[in-house]
Structure formats: structure tokens, C-alpha cells
Amino acid sequence: MISLDEAVTARLESHGEQFEVLVDPDAALAIKRGEFDGDLEDVIAAEDVFEDAATGDRPPEKALEEVFETTDPLEIIPEVIKRGEIQITAEQRREMQEQKHNQLVTEIARNAVNPQMDNAPHPPDRIESALEQTDFRIDPMEPVESQIDDALDALRPVIPIRFDTVTIAVQLPPEYAGSGQAKVRQFGTLESEEWQADGSWIGVIEFPAGMQNDFYDLVNEETSGTAETRIVKDEDELNTR
């Protein structure tokens, strides 16, 4: 379950009665869209249905039976969310907006590059600063993923930006290959790998282009700066970083 501070109220009025449930805002939106596939008990603040959640008053059982044909809260809660309205306070809206704004900046920074600077990653603070110069404002009631394209459209007049992936070949020395390759392969999609006769490991991995600096930090930390990396431009050309 979640805390009351994290929950929003979903409210349904039907048959002259009012029904309220307390639920995580993102989960409520996913349930309303038919996209929720998690455990309901993990995203509610109370396994209960209220007439007024603020006072703790509950509707009569006969009203639950009449409207939902059951008195089981775990069956009723999704129905209240789907058929009702999600209520959020101004403070909850502000907090949700700030949280999703931060998620948006992080997601763009992970994937975006500057095509005018040899596809170098854009740091989050540059994206944050550029967004402040636009009219874009994230909708706290919509998933971050569905708003990325609009954010990019707003950013393009301000900074050169596009989403891309990068493919990097990395060679880990024998003394670091065992533990290092396990972490490298988890960083993205491993396209190929080869163990060398001397015990070194070569892997070719693809991941979001904005994470290049994080990748270099990882391999340098794992190998004390002795790894070799190359950006793969195409099948025949390797460009040393």
C-alpha cells in the first residue's frame, strides 16, 4: 500500500450515492486507460470504499450491492476509478507536475544528442534551461512517454536536438574482463561479443546516445581507465573515441 500523502481520490456518483477510493495517481490513470497490470494492493492507500474519504464515512452495503453487485473493495476500487473522476488538490497537481517534469528531463537527457556537435549528449541542466525558454508545460495527468514528442518539438527552436542510439565497441583487459563484461552487457543491447586468446573481452553494445558519458564512466571505473572504446559508425568503420 501507499501512504495517504501519496494518494489521490477517485470519486464516482451513482444511484444517488457517492463512492470514493484512495489510489496512487499514476496507477489511477493507468487503470482508467485499461493499461494497469500491477498488484492493486500495492497502489492503494486503503482497502476500502468510502462515501467521504476525508471523514472516513462509508456508504451502506446495499448501495455497494446495487451499484457494483459486490461489497468486495478490491473489485469495487477499479470500477470507481474507471467510471468516476480523479480528484487532485492544487498541491498534489503541483507535486505531480514537478515529478513528471523531472522524469521528462531525465528521459530526454538519456536519449537526446546535439547533431551539430558530433552527436554529443545534452546534459540535463541544458535541457532544463532550454525548456524554461519554451511554452511547454507537462501535463501531470498524462504519461511522460506520451509527452516527449511535444517537448522535443518545443525544444528544437531553442537547441539542436534529436533522439538517437549509439553503438560502441569496448575491449576489457583480461584482469577486468570477468566482472566488467557482466556490467557492460547490462548497460544496453549486446550486439556481439568475443573472448580473446589473452583473456580479454570485446563487446559491441547499443544504448541511448545520451548515456555515452555514463557508459565511459562505467568502463573506466571497472578497468581503472585501461579499457579501449570505439564508436561504431557502420559495419566497416570504427572511430576511436
WONOR-V671093 format. One record per backbone hydrogen bond with DSSP energy under -0.5 kcal/mol. NH is the residue of the N-H (numbers start at 0). CO is the residue of the C=O. E is the energy in kcal/mol with one decimal. If there is no record, write none. Layout:
{{NH:CO:E} {NH:CO:E}}
This chain:
{{1:43:-1.9} {5:2:-0.8} {6:2:-0.7} {6:3:-0.6} {7:22:-3.0} {8:86:-1.4} {9:20:-2.5} {10:84:-3.3} {11:18:-2.8} {13:11:-0.5} {13:16:-2.3} {16:13:-2.2} {18:11:-2.8} {19:49:-3.3} {20:9:-2.0} {22:7:-2.5} {22:20:-0.5} {23:42:-3.1} {24:5:-0.7} {27:23:-2.5} {28:24:-1.9} {29:25:-2.1} {30:26:-2.9} {31:27:-2.3} {32:28:-1.6} {33:29:-0.6} {33:30:-1.0} {34:29:-3.2} {35:29:-0.8} {39:37:-0.6} {41:38:-1.7} {42:39:-1.6} {44:21:-1.9} {45:21:-0.7} {47:45:-2.0} {49:19:-3.1} {50:56:-3.1} {51:56:-1.8} {54:51:-0.6} {55:51:-1.8} {56:51:-1.0} {62:59:-0.9} {63:59:-1.5} {64:60:-2.5} {65:61:-2.0} {66:62:-2.3} {67:63:-3.0} {68:63:-0.7} {68:64:-1.2} {69:63:-0.8} {72:70:-0.6} {74:71:-1.3} {75:71:-1.9} {76:72:-3.3} {78:74:-0.7} {79:75:-2.4} {80:76:-2.0} {81:77:-2.7} {82:78:-2.6} {83:79:-1.7} {84:10:-3.0} {86:8:-4.2} {86:84:-0.6} {92:88:-2.6} {93:89:-2.2} {94:90:-2.5} {95:91:-2.7} {96:92:-2.5} {97:93:-2.4} {98:94:-2.5} {99:95:-2.6} {100:96:-2.1} {101:97:-2.2} {102:98:-2.0} {103:99:-2.4} {104:100:-2.4} {105:101:-2.3} {106:102:-2.5} {107:103:-2.5} {108:104:-2.5} {109:105:-1.8} {110:106:-1.1} {110:107:-0.5} {111:107:-2.9} {112:161:-2.5} {113:119:-2.7} {114:112:-0.8} {116:113:-1.7} {118:113:-1.3} {119:113:-0.9} {119:116:-1.0} {121:111:-1.0} {122:120:-0.6} {125:122:-0.9} {126:122:-1.7} {127:123:-2.8} {128:124:-2.2} {129:125:-2.4} {130:126:-2.6} {131:127:-1.5} {132:128:-0.6} {132:129:-1.2} {133:130:-1.7} {139:137:-0.7} {141:138:-1.7} {145:142:-0.5} {146:143:-1.9} {147:143:-0.6} {147:144:-0.7} {150:146:-2.0} {151:147:-2.7} {152:148:-2.3} {153:149:-1.8} {154:150:-1.9} {155:151:-2.1} {156:152:-0.5} {157:154:-2.1} {158:154:-2.6} {161:112:-1.5} {163:110:-2.1} {165:206:-2.6} {167:165:-0.5} {167:204:-2.7} {168:229:-3.3} {169:202:-2.8} {170:227:-3.0} {171:169:-0.5} {171:200:-3.0} {175:172:-1.7} {176:172:-1.2} {177:173:-0.6} {179:175:-2.3} {180:176:-2.2} {181:177:-0.7} {182:178:-1.1} {183:179:-2.3} {184:180:-2.4} {185:181:-0.6} {186:183:-1.7} {188:205:-3.2} {189:187:-0.7} {190:188:-0.7} {190:203:-3.1} {191:203:-1.4} {193:201:-2.4} {195:199:-3.0} {198:195:-2.0} {200:171:-2.1} {201:193:-2.6} {202:169:-2.4} {203:191:-2.7} {204:167:-2.6} {204:202:-0.5} {205:188:-2.7} {206:165:-2.0} {208:163:-2.3} {209:109:-0.8} {210:109:-0.6} {210:207:-2.1} {211:208:-1.5} {214:210:-2.2} {215:211:-2.6} {216:212:-2.3} {217:213:-2.0} {218:214:-2.4} {219:215:-2.3} {220:216:-2.2} {221:217:-2.4} {222:218:-1.5} {223:219:-0.7} {224:219:-1.7} {225:222:-1.3} {227:170:-2.0} {229:168:-2.7} {230:238:-2.3} {231:166:-3.3} {231:229:-0.5} {232:230:-0.8} {232:236:-1.4} {233:236:-1.2} {238:230:-2.5} {239:237:-0.6} {240:228:-1.3}}
